Amino acid sequence: MDLSVPVTDDVKLHFRHRPGTASLPFLLVHGMASSARLWDEVADHLAAAGHAVYAVDLRGHGDSDTPEAGYDIPTAVADLVAASAALGLDRVVVAGHSWGGNISVRLTAEHPELVAALALVDGGWLEPAKAFPSWDAFVGALRPASLEGATVQSVRDYFRAIHPDWSPAAIEAAVDTMRVNADGSLSRRMSTEQHMSILHSIWNEPPRPWYAAIDVPTLLMPAIPKGADAKWADRIRSRIRETTADLRHATMREYLDSEHDLHAQHPRRVADDLLELARGLSPVGSAR
């Protein structure tokens, strides 16, 4: 079910919604330049277990509106708070992937009445000023690639080549993060300026200062890349543990030999981990 939810006088967010009867709904938050659709297979498993699911397209992404401004973490949090109020959500399990993890951390810290538990899917702990030697190096790593000459089929073939274990549905969801123009060419849904605004927000607003305010069960779900030797894997674990030390109720469930988009690569396992997180909570509130 598709929902269009006003969050300001001139901005509506799109949600992919699955109803459920279990007491705790899930709010799924994608990363930069992604979309709600990439959560579809996870959402299907959560809904099959009886939970209502709300997967959001953040502003400028998917089928949500693309206003000129507002591409930063505080605005994303405000959008989610407004949408939750409009949807009547008052106690949710929030799962955020990548940049969506940063957003989810701040949402949980600033609005504890809304969040019952938090899952961070290979995100929510990045401190780019420490991870990269410079701002330019950070931008160079995350600047969107050119789509000049690209077609739907060429992009589909590219995703199939680099993600051989993704399902056809996940591949199509990745292709759908781009806009198909009337002449068959592809373009980004956000402008370069909007993309850069998000990068500035990630650089200037790391999540660490918000951890101490979080008092709910938190599941850290890092990807340990395929080919990582023992020392590399230990560095990843140590960095995450050090960064998130102020999260008082955090546990880690790592994904070995995995990619950044865990929800696309391992939807069943991600859903099972989210369901286990929800099962540990008291059944307060109502599903929708």
Secondary structure by P-SEA (a helix, b strand, c coil): cbbbbbccccbbbbbbbbbbcccbbbbbbbccccccccaaaaaaaaaaabbbbbbbbcccccccccccccccaaaaaaaaaaaaaaacccccbbbbccaaaaaaaaaaaaccccccbbbbccccccccccccccaaaaaaaccccccccccaaaaaaaaaaacccccaaaaaaaaaccccccccbbbbcccaaaaaaaaaaaaaccccccccccccbbbbbbbccccccaaaaaaaaaaaaaaaccccbbbbbbbcccccccccccaaaaaaaaaaaaaacccccccc
